[in-house]
Amino acid sequence: MQLFLHTGRCALRALAAAASLALLPAQAQSLVDLYEAARVHDATYQGALAQADATRARGAQARAAVLPQVGLAAGVSRTEADVRADAGKAARDFSTQQVGIQATQPIYRPANWATRSQGERQAEIAQAQLQTAEQDLIVRLAQAYFDVLGARDTLTLVRAQKAAVAEQLAAARRNFELGNATITDTHEAQARHDLVAAQEIAAGNDLQVKQLALDELTGRSTLPWPLAQPVALPALAPAELQPWLAQAEAAHPALVQAQLAREIARLEVDKARAGHLPTLDATLGYQVVNNPQGMIDTPLRTRVHAAQAGLQLNVPLFAGFATENRIKEALALESQAQAQLDDTRRRLTQATRTAWLGLQAGTSQVRALEAAEASSQSALDANRLGYQVGVRINIDVLNAQSQLFQTKRDLALARYNLLLGQLKLRQANGSLTAADLPAVNAALAAPAAGTPR
């Protein structure tokens, strides 16, 4: 009996290993490799890069408000005049040509300085938005990567279960032919075999769908590394919640964006209040006017060169209460920005707590499922032995098999969720970077060279 149990268990392991190897490629890619591919191919991330460049350029435009403005103007005009005097009248036609350059330098314009500061904040927002897009790409890639691994493991386990049920079906048929079992055992085993065959079809289709999603994300034919054996999942560091919350408060990209938006709103208030203040500009100009045919009062050719320098002061007196209402509007928008900042801070704290608690629960779930896997294996061995000696029926063995393979599947998915959960926790508190991928990648292992697909 012990030999039967050992042989059956080894056969299951060999079949599961063979099915798993059949799914692996000759050249598989790690999570880090596929991240580099996704950075280049993913349209969402490329769009975020373009948006960041546009935002930086918009911020740079704001600097123009405090820099010199220089313009060149030229023109040609034709005058036809009918000059009348006591002595008579005469026609006087002539052309005028002019060209000039004018420069203006703001000296005191509080609104312009506020605009420049807003542009600087916009550039910082662009960087925070790009960081958010990078974190989103990492999580989306990891999700798609582990979805493929989970679907692959599911298909492998379903195939192994199908082989085990086929063995049980063959045993039920032999026992029926020998008169040691009823036809009911055969029908039960056949029904379970048909059910698992249907599950195999569904699992194969799910793997193809998940594979296509990962291929689309990376722009290449993807073949992810499986989990290393024995499985060694990275430990969470730090293990306490408080450091994660402190990190979220310190430098979360979403919080940085909300803080910068509040500062932009405050600067908008300064701009509105500047409507009550005077402005002072320095002006410098040079103009050349050429009259090749003279003018009305003289037929002689003239050319005038004129240079000018000065200060221009504008003092607002009354604008129909427009400035007062702009200030009220800006103050209300500043209050709105502050409320959004407070809401962002609360949401990030809650998201970090939720992700951390989920990770703790996931760790406990993995341990529980590892224990359940060992218990389910023992239960299957006991039911097989009981079936051989006649104290268990065929359906008991089939149920024990189903429970074992379901536990194995749940354990595999729980492990992937745990790896993904660590990345999501770092995303929740804003500390996720590409440098966090190697630690997760270390839990994976490349298949042996030359492994058949």
Secondary structure, DSSP 8 states (H G I E B T S, - for coil): -HHHHHHHHHHHHHHHHHHHHHHS-SS-B-HHHHHHHHHHH-HHHHHHHHHHHHHHHHHHHGGGGGS-EEEEEEEEEEEEEEEEETTEEEEEEEEEEEEEEEEEEEEE-HHHHHHHHHHHHHHHHHHHHHHHHHHHHHHHHHHHHHHHHHHHHHHHHHHHHHHHHHHHHHHHHHHHHHTSS-HHHHHHHHHHHHHHHHHHHHHHHHHHHHHHHHHHHHTS---B--B-SS------SS-SHHHHHHHHHHH-HHHHHHHHHHHHHHHHHHHHHGGGS-EEEEEEEEEEEEETT-BTTB-S-EEEEEEEEEEEEE-----TTHHHHHHHHHHHHHHHHHHHHHHHHHHHHHHHHHHHHHHHHHHHHHHHHHHHHHHHHHHHHHHHHHHHHTSS-HHHHHHHHHHHHHHHHHHHHHHHHHHHHHHHHHHHTT---GGGHHHHHTTB----TT---
